[in-house]
Amino acid sequence: MGTTEMLQRALTYEEALLRNYQTYAAQASSTEIGTLFQELAQDKAAQIERLKAMFNRYCKT
């Protein structure tokens, strides 16, 4: 598996996790669990941005 495919798969996976965390945060809003999922979503968004930067740097589309 090449770099492009690895990064594409990772992005797909991470974006799905982000959507899940955002959904869970909304469902549990105003609770400690909701806050946890909001924090996880923020961390995941940062990871996605790092992956996208690496993709743009190393992969030609």
C-alpha positions in Angstrom: 0.0 0.0 0.0 1.4 3.4 -1.0 1.6 6.6 0.9 -1.4 8.1 -1.0 -3.6 5.2 -0.2 -2.5 5.1 3.5 -3.3 8.7 4.0 -6.6 8.5 2.1 -7.7 5.5 4.3 -6.6 7.3 7.4 -8.5 10.4 6.5 -11.7 8.5 5.7 -11.4 6.7 9.1 -10.6 9.8 11.1 -13.4 11.8 9.5 -15.9 9.1 10.3 -14.7 9.2 14.0 -15.1 12.9 14.0 -18.7 12.7 12.8 -19.4 10.1 15.5 -17.8 12.3 18.2 -19.8 15.3 17.1 -23.0 13.3 17.1 -22.3 11.9 20.6 -21.4 15.4 21.9 -24.7 16.7 20.6 -26.7 13.9 22.1 -25.1 14.3 25.5 -24.9 18.0 25.5 -24.7 19.8 28.8 -23.2 16.8 30.5 -19.7 15.7 31.4 -19.9 13.0 28.7 -20.9 15.6 26.1 -17.9 17.7 27.1 -15.7 14.7 26.7 -17.0 14.0 23.2 -16.6 17.6 22.3 -13.0 17.6 23.4 -12.4 14.4 21.5 -14.0 15.9 18.4 -11.6 18.9 18.7 -8.6 16.7 19.0 -9.8 14.6 16.0 -10.3 17.7 13.9 -6.6 18.7 14.6 -5.5 15.2 13.6 -7.4 15.4 10.4 -5.8 18.8 9.6 -2.3 17.2 10.1 -3.2 14.3 7.8 -4.5 16.7 5.2 -1.3 18.7 5.4 0.8 15.5 4.9 -1.4 14.4 2.0 -1.0 17.8 0.3 2.7 17.7 0.9 3.5 14.2 -0.2 0.7 13.1 -2.5 -0.3 14.2 -6.0 -4.0 13.9 -6.8 
